[in-house]
Amino acid sequence: MRRILVVLVSILILVQCDAEKKIVHELDKVASNLLPDSVDKYQDYINQNYQVFAIPLPRHLTFAGERVPLDNLFVRENLDKEILVNTYWHSNTFLYQKRAARWFPLIEKILKENKMPEDLKYLALIESGLDNVESPAGAAGFWQFLASTGQGYGLEINEFVDERYNLEKATKAACDYLKVAHKQFGSWSLAAASYNMGKGGLNNQLTKQKVDSYYELYLNRETSRYVYRILAAKLILSNSENFGFTLRNRDYYKPYSTYTIKVDTTINDLVKFSLDQGSNYATMRHLNPWIRNYQIPNPEGKTYMIKFPKGDFHIEEITETADTNTEDGEITELLDSMPIKKTDTSNLLRKTDNIKNQTK
């Protein structure tokens, strides 16, 4: 019996290897039709077609209504660095744009309600990438509050509930912090810097260096980059096409469609509670990351707002994709449906024809 099993496993492995070889062979055939075989011709093709561009800096730029002194050499080069880093860190910057479509509307709404500049939304993006992460130092949520700081601004933080992960409440807490910082330092760039290094640390550096502008301060490496990273994010996300990013409407993450249940009593079993709503524990936790356990003790009768999905969260329309055997005409149709210039389509096809001719 054991020998039979060994033989069967061996046969399965051989069949799988044969299938993989066929796939690789087909891929090689496709590649050989597109790219030249010889090293010299391949290098020539790279020289002719592969380009990476330096990004032109804007002539004028503001942050939260305040002028950025781009006539200062250090300011200009620091901004240039962060623009290049974020432009060519494609995966990360794509995720920024996708997530921003989901979360910025809510953050913008809360900033507006608190009479705060809209540009401050980019602090959350730079702090966390709009993801509920926790830093090695213990800062958590979109706004990366430490537990002590979050509690100081009214956030509940314990083993059952952690409101640093509640975007609405954490954004309001960030507004409260930044209002105080702006009143203390007199500018939004300094308020933002204090959000990164603390009000006390920033005040000490301003006093020692006898200046009153973020752009004239010599600070630690992280805070020295902080505002420039925010500015780069603002520039790229405000006009991503200028930086080479192409996203269709369907590529962005849409805001969740939810309804809310108001709870002011203890919930002993959040699994059952979720199932009773026609959902499940995993979905409930995903929509309410501030819930940190399987129960919520509530002897004080606090009010909690728990979100559940409207519907079943299934995607209504699956994106159509081109078949691997797509002909040139179908490629043209596919590319023409994308938000790029039509000349790009003809140029791409012309380059493809040139490559094919080089291989003949």
C-alpha positions in Angstrom: 0.0 0.0 0.0 2.8 2.4 0.9 4.5 1.7 -2.5 1.3 2.4 -4.3 1.0 5.8 -2.5 4.6 6.7 -3.3 4.0 5.8 -7.0 0.8 7.9 -7.1 2.5 10.9 -5.5 5.4 10.6 -8.0 3.0 10.5 -10.9 1.2 13.7 -9.6 4.5 15.5 -9.2 5.5 14.5 -12.8 2.1 15.7 -14.2 2.4 19.0 -12.3 6.0 19.5 -13.5 4.9 18.8 -17.1 2.1 21.3 -16.8 4.4 23.9 -15.4 6.9 23.3 -18.3 4.2 23.8 -20.8 3.2 27.1 -19.2 6.8 28.3 -19.1 7.2 27.3 -22.8 4.1 29.2 -23.8 5.3 32.3 -21.8 8.7 32.0 -23.5 7.0 32.0 -26.9 5.1 35.1 -26.1 8.2 36.9 -24.8 10.2 35.9 -27.8 7.6 37.5 -30.1 7.9 40.8 -28.1 11.5 41.2 -27.1 14.8 40.7 -29.0 16.9 37.7 -28.3 20.4 39.1 -28.5 21.9 41.0 -25.5 22.9 43.9 -27.7 19.5 44.3 -29.3 17.8 44.0 -25.9 20.1 46.6 -24.5 19.3 48.9 -27.4 15.6 48.4 -26.8 16.1 49.4 -23.2 18.1 52.5 -24.1 15.4 53.5 -26.6 12.3 52.8 -24.6 13.0 52.7 -20.9 12.9 56.1 -19.2 12.6 57.4 -15.7 11.9 61.1 -15.3 12.8 63.7 -12.7 9.6 65.3 -11.4 9.4 69.1 -11.9 8.6 71.0 -8.6 5.8 73.5 -8.5 6.5 77.2 -8.5 4.2 77.8 -5.6 2.9 75.6 -2.8 0.9 76.0 0.3 0.2 73.9 3.3 -3.0 74.6 5.2 -3.1 78.1 3.6 0.5 78.9 4.6 3.2 79.5 2.0 6.0 77.0 1.6 9.3 78.8 0.9 10.3 77.0 -2.2 12.9 79.7 -2.9 15.0 78.2 -0.1 17.5 75.7 -1.5 17.1 73.2 1.4 13.3 73.4 1.3 13.3 72.7 -2.4 15.7 69.8 -2.3 14.0 68.2 0.7 10.6 68.4 -1.1 12.2 67.0 -4.2 13.5 64.0 -2.3 10.1 63.1 -0.9 8.3 63.6 -4.2 10.8 61.2 -5.9 10.5 58.6 -3.0 6.7 58.6 -3.2 6.5 58.8 -7.0 8.7 55.8 -7.6 7.6 53.7 -4.6 4.7 52.6 -6.7 3.0 50.0 -4.6 2.8 52.2 -1.5 1.6 55.3 -3.3 -1.0 53.3 -5.2 -2.3 52.0 -1.9 -2.4 55.6 -0.6 -4.6 56.7 -3.4 -6.9 53.7 -3.2 -7.4 54.0 0.6 -7.8 57.8 0.4 -10.9 57.4 -1.7 -12.4 55.4 1.1 -11.3 57.3 4.2 -10.6 60.9 3.2 -14.3 61.8 2.9 -14.9 61.0 6.5 -11.7 62.7 7.7 -12.5 65.8 5.6 -16.0 66.0 7.1 -14.7 65.9 10.7 -12.0 68.5 9.9 -14.6 70.8 8.4 -16.9 70.4 11.4 -13.9 71.4 13.6 -13.0 74.3 11.4 -9.6 72.8 10.6 -7.7 73.1 7.3 -8.4 70.2 4.9 -4.7 69.7 4.3 -4.3 68.1 7.8 -5.9 64.9 6.4 -2.4 64.1 5.0 -1.1 63.8 8.5 -3.1 60.6 8.9 -1.9 59.3 5.6 1.8 59.8 6.5 1.3 58.6 10.1 -0.2 55.2 9.1 -0.8 54.9 5.4 -4.5 55.0 6.3 -4.2 51.6 7.9 -4.9 50.5 11.5 -1.2 49.7 12.3 0.6 49.8 15.6 4.2 51.1 15.8 7.0 49.5 17.7 6.6 52.3 20.3 2.9 51.4 20.8 1.3 54.2 18.8 -1.9 52.9 17.1 -4.6 53.6 14.6 -4.8 56.0 11.6 -3.6 58.9 13.8 -1.0 56.9 15.7 -1.8 58.0 19.2 0.2 56.6 22.1 -2.1 55.2 24.8 -1.3 58.0 27.3 -1.8 60.7 24.7 -5.0 59.2 23.5 -6.4 58.9 27.0 -5.4 62.5 27.6 -7.7 63.5 24.7 -10.6 61.5 25.9 -10.2 58.2 24.0 -11.2 55.0 25.9 -8.3 52.5 25.8 -8.5 49.1 27.5 -8.4 45.4 26.7 -12.0 45.5 25.3 -12.2 48.9 23.6 -9.4 51.0 22.0 -10.8 54.1 20.5 -7.5 55.0 18.8 -8.8 52.6 16.2 -12.2 54.5 16.0 -11.5 56.8 13.0 -14.3 59.3 14.0 -13.2 59.7 17.6 -9.4 59.5 16.8 -9.8 62.2 14.1 -11.7 64.5 16.6 -8.9 63.9 19.2 -6.3 64.8 16.5 -8.2 68.0 15.8 -8.1 68.9 19.5 -4.3 68.2 19.7 -3.6 70.3 16.5 -5.8 73.2 17.6 -3.8 73.5 20.8 -0.5 73.1 18.9 -1.5 75.7 16.4 -2.4 78.2 19.1 1.0 77.5 20.8 3.3 77.7 17.8 1.4 80.0 15.4 1.6 77.9 12.3 0.2 74.6 10.9 3.6 73.4 9.8 4.9 73.7 13.3 1.7 72.1 14.7 2.3 69.2 12.3 5.9 68.9 13.4 4.8 68.8 17.0 2.4 66.0 16.2 5.4 64.0 15.2 8.0 64.9 18.0 5.8 66.3 20.7 5.1 69.9 21.7 7.8 70.0 24.4 10.5 68.7 22.1 9.6 71.1 19.4 9.4 74.1 21.7 12.9 73.3 23.1 14.4 73.3 19.6 12.6 76.6 18.7 14.0 78.2 21.8 17.6 76.8 21.3 17.8 77.7 17.6 16.0 81.1 18.0 13.8 80.7 14.9 10.0 80.6 14.4 9.6 78.5 11.2 9.6 74.8 10.6 11.6 75.3 7.4 14.5 77.0 9.4 14.8 74.3 12.1 17.4 71.6 12.3 15.5 68.6 13.7 15.9 64.8 14.1 15.8 62.9 10.9 12.1 61.8 11.2 10.7 65.2 12.0 12.9 66.9 9.4 11.2 64.8 6.7 7.7 64.8 8.2 6.2 68.0 6.7 7.9 67.4 3.4 6.4 63.9 3.2 3.0 65.5 3.9 3.6 68.0 1.1 4.7 65.3 -1.3 1.5 63.3 -0.5 -0.6 66.4 -1.1 1.0 67.1 -4.5 0.8 63.5 -5.7 -2.8 62.7 -4.5 -4.1 66.0 -5.7 -3.0 65.4 -9.3 -1.8 61.8 -9.6 -1.8 61.8 -13.4 1.0 64.3 -13.4 3.1 61.8 -11.6 2.4 58.8 -13.8 -0.3 57.1 -11.8 -3.3 55.8 -13.8 -6.4 54.6 -11.8 -9.8 54.1 -13.1 -12.9 54.8 -10.9 -13.2 51.1 -10.3 -9.7 50.9 -8.9 -10.3 53.0 -5.9 -11.6 51.5 -2.6 -15.1 52.8 -2.1 -16.5 53.8 1.3 -18.2 51.0 3.1 -22.0 50.9 3.0 -23.1 50.3 6.6 -25.8 50.8 9.2 -25.2 51.5 12.9 -26.6 49.9 16.0 -26.5 51.9 19.2 -25.5 49.9 22.3 -25.5 51.1 25.9 -25.4 47.8 27.8 -22.9 45.0 28.2 -22.4 42.6 25.3 -21.2 39.3 26.6 -20.9 37.5 23.3 -20.0 39.5 20.3 -20.0 36.5 18.0 -23.7 35.8 18.8 -24.4 39.5 18.6 -22.9 39.7 15.1 -24.7 36.6 13.9 -28.0 38.0 15.1 -27.4 40.9 12.8 -27.1 38.6 9.8 -23.3 39.2 9.8 -20.3 37.5 11.5 -17.6 38.3 14.0 -14.9 38.9 11.4 -16.9 41.4 9.4 -18.0 43.2 12.6 -14.3 43.4 13.7 -13.2 44.7 10.3 -15.8 47.5 10.4 -15.3 48.2 14.1 -11.5 47.8 14.7 -11.9 49.7 18.0 -13.5 46.5 19.4 -10.6 44.4 20.7 -12.2 41.4 22.3 -15.1 39.0 22.2 -17.2 41.0 24.7 -17.8 44.6 25.8 -18.4 45.0 29.5 -20.4 48.2 30.1 -21.3 48.7 33.8 -21.4 52.5 33.3 -23.9 52.4 30.5 -21.7 54.1 27.9 -23.0 54.5 24.4 -21.2 52.6 21.6 -22.0 52.7 17.9 -21.4 49.4 16.2 -21.4 49.2 12.4 -22.7 46.4 10.3 -22.7 46.0 6.5 -25.7 46.9 4.4 -26.1 43.8 2.2 -23.4 41.0 2.0 -20.4 43.1 0.9 -20.2 41.2 -2.4 -18.8 43.1 -5.4 -21.6 43.9 -7.7 -19.5 43.9 -10.9 -16.4 42.0 -11.6 -13.9 43.9 -13.7 -13.5 42.5 -17.2 -9.9 41.7 -18.2 -8.3 41.1 -21.5 -7.8 37.5 -22.5 -4.2 36.3 -22.8 -4.7 35.8 -26.6 -6.0 39.3 -27.2 -5.4 40.6 -30.7 -4.0 44.1 -31.4 -7.5 45.5 -32.1 -8.8 44.2 -28.8 -5.7 45.7 -27.1 -6.5 49.0 -28.7 -10.1 48.8 -27.5 -9.0 47.9 -23.9 -6.4 50.7 -23.8 -8.8 53.3 -25.3 -11.2 52.5 -22.4 -8.5 53.6 -19.9 -8.1 57.2 -18.8 -4.9 57.8 -20.9 -4.3 59.8 -24.1 -5.3 57.9 -27.2 -1.9 58.6 -28.7 -0.5 56.4 -26.0 -2.3 53.4 -27.5 -0.9 53.9 -31.0 2.6 54.5 -29.6 2.4 51.3 -27.6 1.3 49.3 -30.6 3.9 50.9 -32.8 6.6 50.0 -30.3 5.3 46.4 -30.1 5.5 46.2 -33.9 9.1 47.5 -33.9 10.1 44.9 -31.3 8.5 42.1 -33.4 10.4 43.3 -36.5 13.7 43.3 -34.6 13.3 39.7 -33.7 12.7 38.6 -37.3 
